[in-house]
Amino acid sequence: MIGLIIFIFLIGLVLRFPIAFALGLACLVYVLSEGIPLIVLPMKMYSGIDVFVLLSIPGFILAGNLMNHGGLTAKIISFCNHLLGHIRGGLSLANIGASMLFAGISGTAVSDTASIGSVMIPAMKKEGYDEGFSCAVTAASSTVGPIIPPSVPMIIAATLGGLSVGKLFLAGAVPGFLLGIGLSAVAYYISVKRNYPKHERSTLTQIFKSFVETFWSLLMTFIILYGIIGGIFTPTEASIIAVLYAYVIGQFVYKKLSFRKVQVVILDSMKTSASLMVLVGFANLFGWILITERLPQLVSSEILGFTTNKYLVLLLINLLLIFVGTFMETIAALLILFPILLKVAVTVGVDPIHFSVIAVLNLIIGLTTPPVGVCLFVASSIGKTSIAKVSKASLPFLAVSLIVLALVTLIPQISLFLPGLFAE
Amino acid sequence: MIKKTLGRFLKYGTLISTYCLIASVLLQIFARFFLTNTPPWTEEASRLFFIYAIAFSAGLALKNEAYVYLDVFYDKLSPKIQKGVLWAVRFLTFILFGLMACYALIFTKNGLSETSASIPMPMAVSFFSMFILAASVSFYAYLDLKKSLK
């Protein structure tokens, strides 16, 4: 029976069903065929969404969108340009730097690709950068967003695994910076090799002035992290404080928000949140079916029957997650696979926080894995370039991402150092 | 007419629920720092407004194609097959959420006898959000279906 519902789900995906609905349809077939009362549909949807920590997801999405509409993206890019523009290939480095700073606000990779890409890709093309390279840098750097806190996938992982959101946010910080530095090194190497342009060095006054303009947005990340880690706010409260802060900054400091604009931003943010929450609701039902069918135990015993070597198990999980991440949206893949794989990982002695970072990193890398990485598609459509060209140009960045993944997998301290430090 | 009225109802429902959600979480924070007692109902109220905000915006999300899907394989199909597939997707979405809406009413009815933990109201009020969610998605799937038949 479980084979049939997975088959229906996959057919649904192939036929362009929204992922949430494909999952819902597969569940409906199971419920009907097993003679389970259909009331389970709204019941499980409700209990899946009725979780206090999930309130932080629309909060962070709304705060990010308010900041974005408040004119923040341009200011972050300008600051990074002042800081890194004088280095060979400065625009590509500014692109990565902006993604790292933007990461503290957006929390999703696709929105990062779209908002930074719409400014950076045309600018890079105009200065003579290869269009495939411009799109590939943008797509690759956007994967830093969901690793550096605040991160929507980390909140989902924390909810599914019963883990601390604050600890997971901290655990993602070092891997996120490692990824950013690795991507910058590749971009710099390629830029020097191809002799891409560099700008004149900005004066200290220009850099300072630009920093002051960006400061307010950077402060938001600090408030969120300090609030959660310092035990002042819960993640949900921190997200709402971020909304209030983003509104005040956008309205009174940057003066780019109006009442009408705020309403549009709220509606857009809630639509995005609703599409995620319907997925969460159906995934709750799907998870219940998997448990009823004892699938987690089955997968666990199959993998552990094959090997109990911690590193071999992690290698198998990494391969599976990258493959799935290439085809499936991060949150959907996380909701379906994370609870099953977490059980396996914990059985072989992997720390749940460490495993959560590995899982999110894997799925995020999948967003830029050719040929179906979503971020590659978004970047190629902004750059009006063929996906084949962007895919080819993204290979060196993908290699670095995989090296970072290997490091994070093999050295747990990369993820566990900061949570351990703050726990003390 | 129905389309326009429902669209407005969902839009204002989303906005009001979101504003209330923000206000109740802010009240919770304010009470913890500045009042001697934190009202016990703020967390439950926040969850209620959150669920309603999601329920109101789920249909609008379908209308604006906010749900994520995979079009790599779909794009490789011929236009004629694509049309058929799209029709099937809309039809099955309508059936799925239509059925869910019907059972959401029974779910709501069951909630009449249960009382919320910290707010003096029946759980049916919260459970009714599932009907709004399912019915609105089903309605927009029906409109899409009707459009694709023309």
Interface residues (C-beta under 8 A of the other chain):
Chain A: L13 V14 L15 R16 F17 P18 I19 A20 F21 G24 L25 L28 P37 L38 I39 L41 P42 M43 M45 Y46 I49 D50 F52 L54 L55 P58 G59 L62 F233 T236 E237 I240 I241 V243 L244 Q263 I266 L267 M270 K271 T272 S273 A274 S275 M277 V278 F327 M328 E329 A332 P371 V372
Chain B: K11 T14 L15 T18 L21 I22 V25 L26 Q28 I29 E43 S46 R47 F50 I51 A53 I54 F56 S57 A58 L60 A61 L62 N64 A66 Y67 V68 Y69 L70 D71 V72 F73 Y74 V85 L86 A88 V89 L92 T93 L96 L99 M100 C102 Y103 A104 I106 F107 N110 S126 F127 S129 M130 F131 L133 A134 V137
